Amino acid sequence: MSDKSVEESLLDSKQSDNKEAEKGGKAEPSMRELQQPELPVPLVVWRIFLVVAVFLYSSYTIFIHLCEHGGRLPFKTSSVVLLTEILKLILSLLMFSIGPLRGPSGGIKNVIRAIQLEMRQNYHLTQDSDSSSKPVRPLPREFPCPPPLTWTQLAVIALPFSVPAITYALNNNLGILIQLEMDPATYQVLGNFKILSTAILFRLIIKRHLTTLQWFALFLLLSAGFTHSYANLVANEVKAVDPLKPVLTRVDSSVLHITVTGIIMISIYCTISGFSGVYTEYVMKKRAQMSVHLQNSMLYVFGIILNGIAFIAEALKAGDGSIWNVTKGFSAHTWWLIVTQAVSGIFMGFIMKYSNNITRLFIISSAMLVTTLLAMLVFELRLNQYFAASYILVTLSLYLYHR
């Protein structure tokens, strides 16, 4: 197929979509209304998928503590984050390649052509105001060789996916600076306001209406976060009875305090956190026709670039030649941490596209409770009445929101 014929077929596709809309007598949907893509799997499978996502997300804290030696991590956190992003990219590209590799010709060339064709199709669709509502056209098993995109066209498609990577990087650094303006307990409690900021930005950017009952359910979810954070604060004030176990005591740095600068910074932190999640959902649903695997891949490419820069900067600052060994200090638990977080990140990409940020909030809050249960089993954590209250609040919130 020639370059010209590829262009003509794409234009014909656009014209046929417009004719179908005219026949139906329906007005084109507003740019501000993002359509919800259909689930790629049956509803029962999707629900199992969400439960697995909760356990994967909750495993992060457990594996982090299992990796500790003498209260410290034996590896550079930037290397773990970098390898996690690389693994997510590899897995996403492998899942995208399954279809092209099954084609008659197969091979890596067919995969590259499939990526080029998908990118070009997406570029043409992004020129339409109603592109997010058009049905997804499956790619052929044998892929023609489309004309290459110009740098401008490639930027139109790829650059929006850089925003989440940049905002996440900003928030990670802001989270470190905030520690200088308040104690860890206050940071943990006030950090729950990202639930509220996410809900507000979800309403403003995604334009999805929430009922009064759903807003109340989210308020209960916020209350559950406060309660769980306070439960951790109370637990850290209790001294261990067993003299062979580490004694948990309050230190001077943990005295409750917060500065005016800290209030401003935590407000910015929660706003950026909410915006990062909502914008990721927006950009993925705005390009609903694009393969979720390719969308995830573009997110991870920018993540690799930023985290790679962070790793290099940390290595240069250390001045130690051994720091360039990315896997220095790794154990079996570290590799399990990387694998579980890579799969968890891919799952979150699916949730952003085929569900929404509110579902993500419920997963994070549910994972908070699962982490507590796992900590009971692994680290013999002692629960108190505040943990029980947070469980009840999350369960009630889930019920009311989906009622």
C-alpha positions in Angstrom: 0.0 0.0 0.0 1.4 3.4 -1.0 1.8 6.4 1.3 -1.0 8.2 -0.6 -3.4 5.3 -0.2 -2.8 5.2 3.5 -3.6 8.9 3.8 -6.7 8.5 1.6 -8.0 5.6 3.7 -7.6 7.6 6.9 -9.5 10.5 5.3 -12.3 8.2 4.1 -12.6 6.8 7.6 -13.1 10.3 9.0 -15.7 11.1 6.3 -17.6 7.9 6.9 -17.8 8.7 10.6 -19.2 12.1 9.9 -21.8 10.6 7.6 -22.9 8.1 10.2 -23.3 10.9 12.7 -25.4 12.9 10.3 -27.7 9.9 9.6 -28.3 9.4 13.3 -29.3 13.0 13.5 -27.2 13.5 16.6 -25.3 16.6 17.5 -21.6 16.2 18.0 -20.7 15.9 21.7 -18.9 18.8 23.3 -15.2 18.8 23.6 -15.6 19.1 27.3 -17.5 15.7 27.5 -15.2 12.7 27.6 -16.8 9.4 26.7 -16.2 6.4 28.9 -14.5 3.6 26.8 -16.1 0.2 27.0 -14.4 -2.3 29.3 -12.0 -4.6 27.4 -13.1 -7.6 29.5 -16.3 -8.9 31.1 -17.5 -7.1 34.2 -16.7 -10.0 36.5 -13.1 -10.2 35.2 -12.8 -6.4 35.6 -13.9 -6.6 39.3 -11.3 -9.4 39.9 -8.8 -7.1 38.2 -9.6 -4.3 40.7 -9.2 -6.6 43.7 -5.8 -7.7 42.4 -4.9 -4.0 41.9 -5.6 -3.3 45.5 -3.3 -6.1 46.7 -0.5 -5.1 44.3 -0.7 -1.5 45.5 -0.7 -2.5 49.1 2.4 -4.6 48.7 4.6 -1.6 48.2 5.0 -0.7 51.9 5.4 -4.3 52.9 8.3 -5.0 50.4 9.9 -1.6 51.3 10.2 -2.7 54.9 11.3 -6.2 54.0 14.2 -4.6 52.1 15.4 -2.6 55.1 18.6 -3.4 56.8 19.2 -1.7 60.2 16.4 0.7 59.5 17.9 1.8 56.2 17.4 0.9 52.5 20.6 -0.7 51.1 19.9 0.6 47.6 19.2 4.0 45.9 15.5 4.6 45.6 16.1 6.3 42.2 17.5 3.1 40.8 14.4 1.1 41.9 12.0 3.7 40.4 14.1 3.8 37.2 14.0 0.0 36.8 10.3 -0.1 37.6 9.6 2.4 34.8 11.8 0.4 32.3 10.0 -2.8 33.2 6.6 -1.1 32.7 7.7 0.0 29.3 8.9 -3.4 28.3 5.7 -5.1 29.5 3.5 -2.6 27.7 5.4 -2.9 24.4 5.2 -6.7 24.7 1.4 -6.6 25.2 1.0 -4.2 22.3 3.2 -6.5 20.1 1.0 -9.6 20.5 -1.4 -8.5 17.7 1.2 -7.5 15.1 3.3 -10.6 15.8 0.3 -12.8 15.0 0.0 -11.3 11.6 0.9 -13.2 8.4 4.3 -11.6 8.1 4.9 -11.1 11.9 8.3 -9.9 13.0 9.6 -6.7 14.5 8.9 -4.8 11.3 5.2 -5.5 11.6 5.3 -4.2 15.2 7.1 -1.0 14.2 4.6 -0.5 11.3 1.7 -1.1 13.8 3.1 1.6 16.1 3.5 4.0 13.2 0.0 3.4 11.9 -1.6 3.7 15.3 0.2 7.0 15.9 -0.8 8.4 12.5 -4.4 7.3 13.0 -4.4 9.0 16.3 -3.0 12.2 14.9 -5.8 12.5 12.4 -8.4 11.8 15.0 -7.0 14.4 17.4 -7.9 17.0 14.8 -11.6 16.3 15.4 -13.4 17.8 18.4 -15.4 14.6 18.9 -12.5 12.1 18.6 -13.0 10.7 22.1 -16.5 9.6 21.2 -15.8 7.7 18.0 -15.7 3.9 18.0 -12.3 2.3 18.0 -11.4 0.8 14.7 -9.4 -2.4 15.0 -6.0 -2.4 13.3 -5.5 -4.9 10.4 -3.5 -8.1 11.0 -1.2 -7.1 8.1 0.1 -3.6 8.6 0.9 -1.3 5.7 3.9 1.0 5.9 2.4 4.5 6.7 4.3 7.7 6.0 6.5 8.9 8.9 5.1 11.6 11.2 6.8 15.0 11.3 8.3 16.2 14.5 5.4 18.6 15.0 2.9 15.8 14.5 4.7 13.5 16.9 4.8 16.3 19.5 1.1 16.8 19.2 0.6 13.1 20.1 3.4 12.5 22.6 3.9 15.8 24.6 0.6 15.6 26.5 1.8 12.4 28.0 4.9 14.2 29.4 2.7 16.3 31.8 2.0 13.5 34.3 5.7 12.5 34.4 6.7 16.1 35.1 4.0 16.8 37.7 4.8 13.5 39.5 8.5 14.4 39.5 7.7 17.9 40.9 5.5 16.4 43.7 8.1 13.8 44.7 10.6 16.6 45.3 8.0 18.8 47.0 7.1 15.9 49.3 10.7 15.9 50.5 10.9 19.7 51.1 7.6 19.6 53.0 9.2 17.4 55.7 11.2 20.5 56.7 8.1 22.5 57.4 6.0 20.0 59.4 6.3 16.7 61.3 5.7 13.4 59.6 2.4 12.8 61.3 1.0 16.1 60.2 2.2 15.5 56.7 0.5 12.1 56.7 -2.8 13.4 57.9 -3.0 16.6 55.7 -1.8 14.6 52.7 -5.2 12.9 52.7 -6.7 16.2 51.3 -5.5 15.0 47.9 -8.7 12.9 47.9 -10.7 16.1 48.0 -8.5 17.9 45.4 -8.8 14.9 43.1 -12.6 14.8 43.4 -12.9 18.6 42.7 -10.5 18.5 39.7 -12.3 15.4 38.4 -15.5 17.4 38.4 -13.9 20.4 36.7 -11.7 18.7 34.1 -13.5 15.5 33.3 -16.9 17.2 33.7 -18.3 14.2 35.3 -21.3 14.9 37.6 -21.3 13.6 41.1 -24.4 13.2 43.1 -24.8 14.6 46.7 -24.6 11.0 48.0 -21.4 10.4 46.1 -19.8 13.6 47.5 -20.8 12.4 51.0 -19.2 9.0 50.2 -16.0 10.8 49.3 -16.1 12.8 52.5 -16.3 9.5 54.4 -13.3 8.3 52.4 -11.4 11.4 53.4 -12.4 10.8 57.0 -11.2 7.3 56.7 -7.8 8.6 55.6 -7.6 11.0 58.6 -8.6 8.2 61.0 -6.1 5.8 59.6 -3.3 8.4 59.8 -4.2 9.1 63.4 -4.2 5.4 64.1 -0.6 5.3 62.9 0.3 8.3 65.0 -1.2 6.6 68.1 0.6 3.3 67.3 3.9 5.0 67.0 3.5 6.5 70.5 3.2 3.0 72.0 6.4 1.3 73.2 7.0 -2.3 72.3 6.6 -4.6 75.3 9.1 -7.2 74.0 12.7 -5.9 74.9 14.1 -7.9 71.9 11.9 -5.9 69.5 12.6 -2.3 68.4 11.2 0.3 70.8 8.8 2.8 69.2 9.1 6.1 70.9 8.4 9.7 70.0 11.4 11.8 69.2 11.8 15.6 69.2 11.5 15.8 65.4 8.0 14.1 65.6 6.5 16.8 67.9 3.4 18.0 66.1 4.1 21.3 64.3 3.6 23.0 61.0 4.6 26.4 59.6 2.7 28.8 57.3 5.0 27.8 54.5 4.2 24.2 55.2 0.4 24.9 54.9 1.0 26.5 51.5 3.3 23.7 50.4 0.9 20.9 51.4 -1.9 22.7 49.6 0.2 22.8 46.4 1.2 19.2 47.0 -2.4 18.0 47.2 -3.5 20.1 44.2 -0.6 18.8 42.0 -1.3 15.2 43.2 -5.0 15.5 42.2 -4.2 17.2 38.9 -1.6 14.5 38.0 -4.2 11.8 38.3 -7.1 13.6 36.7 -4.9 14.9 33.7 -3.7 11.3 33.1 -7.3 10.2 32.9 -8.1 13.1 30.6 -5.3 12.5 28.1 -6.0 8.8 27.9 -9.7 9.2 27.4 -9.2 12.1 25.0 -7.2 9.6 22.8 -9.6 6.7 23.5 -8.9 5.2 20.1 -5.2 4.7 20.8 -4.1 1.3 22.3 -3.9 1.6 26.1 -0.5 -0.3 25.8 0.8 2.4 23.5 -0.5 5.2 25.8 1.1 3.6 28.8 4.3 3.2 26.9 4.5 7.0 26.2 3.9 7.7 29.8 6.7 5.4 30.8 9.1 6.8 28.2 8.9 10.3 29.8 9.1 8.6 33.3 12.3 6.9 32.3 13.8 10.1 31.0 13.1 12.1 34.2 14.0 9.3 36.6 17.1 8.6 34.5 18.2 12.2 35.0 17.5 11.9 38.7 19.6 8.7 39.0 22.5 10.3 37.1 22.3 13.4 39.3 22.3 11.3 42.4 25.3 9.3 41.2 27.3 12.3 40.3 26.5 13.9 43.7 27.7 10.8 45.6 31.1 10.8 43.8 31.3 7.0 44.3 32.0 4.9 41.3 30.1 2.0 42.7 26.9 4.1 42.7 26.6 3.5 38.9 25.8 -0.1 39.7 22.0 0.2 39.3 21.4 -3.0 41.2 23.7 -2.3 44.1 22.2 -3.5 47.4 19.4 -5.4 45.7 17.8 -8.5 47.3 15.1 -10.9 46.2 12.6 -8.6 48.0 13.8 -5.6 46.0 13.2 -7.4 42.7 9.7 -8.4 43.9 9.1 -4.8 44.7 10.1 -3.8 41.2 7.9 -6.5 39.6 4.8 -5.8 41.7 5.0 -2.0 41.3 5.5 -2.4 37.5 2.4 -4.5 37.2 0.5 -2.2 39.6 1.5 0.8 37.5 0.2 -0.9 34.3 -3.0 -1.7 36.1 -3.5 1.9 37.1 -3.1 2.9 33.4 -6.1 0.6 32.6 -8.1 2.0 35.5 -7.5 5.6 34.3 -8.7 4.7 30.8 -11.5 2.3 31.4 -12.7 3.6 34.8 -11.8 6.9 36.5 -9.9 8.6 39.3 -12.6 8.0 41.8 -12.0 4.3 41.4 -8.3 4.9 41.8 -9.0 6.7 45.1 -11.0 3.8 46.4 -8.2 1.4 45.4 -5.6 3.4 47.2 -7.8 3.7 50.3 -8.6 0.0 50.3 -4.9 -0.8 49.8 -4.2 1.3 52.9 -6.3 -1.1 54.9 -4.9 -4.2 53.2 -1.4 -3.0 54.0 -2.4 -2.8 57.7 -3.7 -6.4 57.6 -0.5 -7.6 55.9 1.6 -5.7 58.4 -0.2 -7.6 61.2 0.8 -10.9 59.7 4.3 -10.0 58.6 5.5 -7.5 61.3 3.0 -8.3 64.1 1.5 -4.9 64.0 -1.0 -4.2 66.8 -4.3 -2.7 65.8 -6.3 -0.2 67.7 -9.9 1.1 67.6 -8.9 3.8 65.0 -7.9 1.2 62.5 -11.2 -0.5 62.9 -13.0 2.8 62.4 -11.1 3.5 59.2 -12.2 0.0 57.9 -15.8 0.8 58.6 -15.6 4.2 56.9 -14.0 2.9 53.7 -16.6 0.1 53.5 -19.5 2.5 54.0 -18.0 4.9 51.5 -17.7 2.2 48.9 -21.3 1.1 49.4 -22.7 4.7 49.3 -20.7 5.8 46.3 -21.8 2.8 44.1 -25.4 2.7 45.4 
